[in-house]
Amino acid sequence: MTGEDGTNLGQQKIKTLRENSNFFRQGLIDRGFQVYGDNNSPVIPVMLYYPSKIAAFSRECLQKNIAVVVVGFPATPLLMSRARFCISACHKKEDLLWALNEMDTLGIKLLVKYGNERTAENTEKKKKIQ
C-alpha cells in the first residue's frame, strides 16, 4: 500500500476500488434505486424497505450469481431493510455493468425501485445511448 516494494500497485488498487464503487453506486441510482452510504465506499446499501422483499431479493440475486448481503430487523429498523453490495478493485467494468443491468430487471420485477421519475427518464436515455 505504501509503495515500499517499489511499485504503486497499492495506490492503483485503491484508485480502482474507488472508481468501481462510484461507478456501481451511480449506476444503481441512475436505474432508480435508493442508495445509502457515502461516495467512495465499497459497501453500497440499496434500500428494500419492506421485510417481505428480503428473501425474494436474496433468492433472485443468488439465482443470477450476484453476491449480496441482505439485512433486516432487528439489525435495522423494521421498515429499513436493505441489501448490501460489496465492490472490489478486482471487478471489471463489464462485470459491474452486467450486474447493474441484472439489478435493473430485478428492481422492476420485485418493485424495489423507489427513485423518482426524473431518474427513470435518465435511465431510458442512457439505455438508448448504449
DARA-V635402 format. One record per residue. N is the residue number from 1. PHI is phi in whole degrees, -180 to 180 (999 if undefined). BURIAL is # if it has 9 or more other C-alpha atoms within 8 Angstrom, else .. Layout:
N:PHI:BURIAL ; N:PHI:BURIAL
This chain:
1:999:. ; 2:-87:. ; 3:86:# ; 4:-64:. ; 5:-86:. ; 6:88:. ; 7:-121:. ; 8:-109:# ; 9:-58:. ; 10:-61:# ; 11:-66:# ; 12:-66:. ; 13:-64:# ; 14:-63:# ; 15:-63:. ; 16:-64:# ; 17:-61:# ; 18:-62:# ; 19:-64:# ; 20:-62:# ; 21:-62:# ; 22:-68:# ; 23:-63:. ; 24:-68:# ; 25:-58:# ; 26:-66:. ; 27:-62:# ; 28:-66:# ; 29:-62:# ; 30:-62:# ; 31:-91:# ; 32:99:# ; 33:-87:# ; 34:-90:# ; 35:-118:# ; 36:-104:. ; 37:93:. ; 38:-101:. ; 39:-57:. ; 40:75:. ; 41:-82:# ; 42:-77:# ; 43:-101:# ; 44:-120:# ; 45:-81:# ; 46:-113:# ; 47:-77:# ; 48:-105:# ; 49:66:# ; 50:-88:# ; 51:-57:# ; 52:-68:. ; 53:-93:# ; 54:-61:# ; 55:-64:. ; 56:-64:# ; 57:-64:# ; 58:-62:# ; 59:-63:. ; 60:-64:# ; 61:-64:# ; 62:-61:# ; 63:-63:. ; 64:-95:. ; 65:60:. ; 66:-111:. ; 67:-78:. ; 68:-152:# ; 69:-113:. ; 70:-101:# ; 71:-137:# ; 72:-142:# ; 73:-59:# ; 74:-94:. ; 75:-72:. ; 76:-129:# ; 77:-58:# ; 78:-50:# ; 79:-102:# ; 80:-125:# ; 81:-61:# ; 82:-153:# ; 83:-117:# ; 84:-118:# ; 85:-100:# ; 86:-115:. ; 87:-94:# ; 88:-123:# ; 89:-70:# ; 90:-83:. ; 91:-66:# ; 92:-92:. ; 93:-55:. ; 94:-62:. ; 95:-67:. ; 96:-66:# ; 97:-65:# ; 98:-59:. ; 99:-63:# ; 100:-62:# ; 101:-66:. ; 102:-65:# ; 103:-65:# ; 104:-58:# ; 105:-64:. ; 106:-64:# ; 107:-61:# ; 108:-71:# ; 109:-59:. ; 110:-96:# ; 111:56:. ; 112:-115:# ; 113:-95:# ; 114:-116:. ; 115:-73:# ; 116:-95:. ; 117:-63:. ; 118:-61:. ; 119:-63:# ; 120:-64:# ; 121:-63:. ; 122:-63:# ; 123:-63:# ; 124:-63:. ; 125:-63:. ; 126:-67:. ; 127:-63:. ; 128:-67:. ; 129:-70:. ; 130:-73:.
